[in-house]
Amino acid sequence: MTEYSLDEVLSPSSIAVIGASRDPASVGQGVLKSLVNGCFKESGFCRPFKGKVYPVNPKADEILGLKCFASIKDISGQVDLAIVCVPASVVSVVACECGEKGVKGIIVLSAGFAELGEEGKKRQDELVGVCNEKGMTLIGPNCLGFLRPPAALNASFAFSAPAAGSVAFITQSGALADSVIDWAIKERYAFSAILSAGNAAETGVAEFVEWAAQDPFTKVITAYVEGVEDGRKLMRAVRNATQTKPVVILKAGRAASDLAAVASHTGSMAGSYAVFEAAMKQSGAVCADSVEEMFDLAKALAEQPALKENAVVIVTNGGGAGVLCADYCAQYGVNLVALKPETIARLDATGKMHSAYSRRNPLDLVGDALAERYKAAVEVLLDESYVHGLIVVQTLQTMTQSMDDASLLIAARKRHPEKPIVSVFMGGKFSAEAINHLEANNIPDFNDPKKAAKAMAALAGLL
């Protein structure tokens, strides 16, 4: 890493786009649109960059209404960051000009480096040498760029931009980031940052984890990893980060047959998954098994407090769903605490319980449970000092009051902010409004009891 901090590069006041283009289908125009409009394709979450943007292209006078410069050295003002999208063969020359201009860091989007083999590796080494000589931080090459939604900064050629939130996503695959962004827009999943490492010639997953650990907008760090060049560095970064923030990691290239694919994608090395998983868990990270699970766990960790003691109660209006959830809790080590006789007495005293309710954990309120029965049960349980978290399962019956059930959970969360609540509002069309209400008020909802049980396990530190 150079004399400049990564934070300076990821928080620029001025950006030059070298290789800016008049071609609407080009990466150069995609990046410029992302800065000027906030995204290439309008999504409702797009906000333009508030700093200065300088297109650089010797064959154009103006692009997207901005004055175009023949060279970065022709720009009179300071340039903090240069985004480079020119052919790989001339990237080192451009990098040298950036260094002479006093640029703090460059993002190289161009492909054609270590991922292509020995010749590309030499080209990449030359680029790193130039950046080190000029004192510039290098991100990439062969990357998507980065997005920081809370700062209204989209320095990438991603198709669009997600909402601002508290989950940072670090990825060695730019294409995966594009798909995640599209999914996040639909699901209203929010990010504090999306950081594409590409070939990670100088700045890799470890450096991004270190940065995210200090980022005030980030509560949870997620990372998609294919290969690791320096395992000790990554372990150290994760170990330090997990002292203050959860880290959830998804590793690709687990099978021996995948190793060649990883090398050809980013030019990195992929080793034994068992060794990687053990190292990450030893460092305090949670290892996810899929993209969906990574973000499910991150959502729970970002929105709910940690489980202070492993003592959880399931509340449900469906016996079968409750039993399934209990099975998954056992699988992941979540302790379903036995309800004390005095708790049962308090539940009975509410006058809201059905005569056939289960009187044990899982607490089956019976299928005809209205919101008032859920409310009575939730309040009694959360008031008990030995109950430290709830999984609330709702199956959809004719009489089910989904919106009222969601509202009572939101109110309960405010009364007991120290105890995690996760919900499973099972259903589809007729549960959607209530689920959106929960999500908008930072109560994570899952479409399967298994996901809720694993989320609670993460909150208990069991994963």
Buried (B, 14 or more C-beta within 10 A) or exposed (E): EBEBBBEBBBBBBBBBBBBBBBEEEBBBBBBBBBBBBBBBBEBEBBBBBEBBBBBBBEEBEEBBEBEBBEBBEEBEEEBBBBBBBBEBEEBBEBBBBBBEBEBBBBBBBBBBBBBBEEEBBEBBBBBBEBBBEBBBBBBBBBBBBBBBBBBBBBBBBBBBBBBBBBBBBBBBBBEBBBEBBBBBBEEBBBBBBBBBBBBBBBBBBBBBBBBBBBBEBBBBBBBBBBBBBEBEBBBBBBBBBBEEBBBBBBBBBBEEEBBEEBBEBBBBBBBEBEEBBEBBBEBBBBBBEEBEBBBBBBBBBBBBBBBEEBBBBBBBBBBEBBBBBBEBBEEBBBBBBEBEEEBBEBBBEBEBBBEEBBBEBBBBBBBEBBBBBBBBBBBBBBEBEEBBBBBBBBBBBEEBBBBBBBBBBBBBBEEBEEBBBBBBBBBEEEBEEBBBBBBEBBBBBBBBBBBBBBBBBBBBEBB
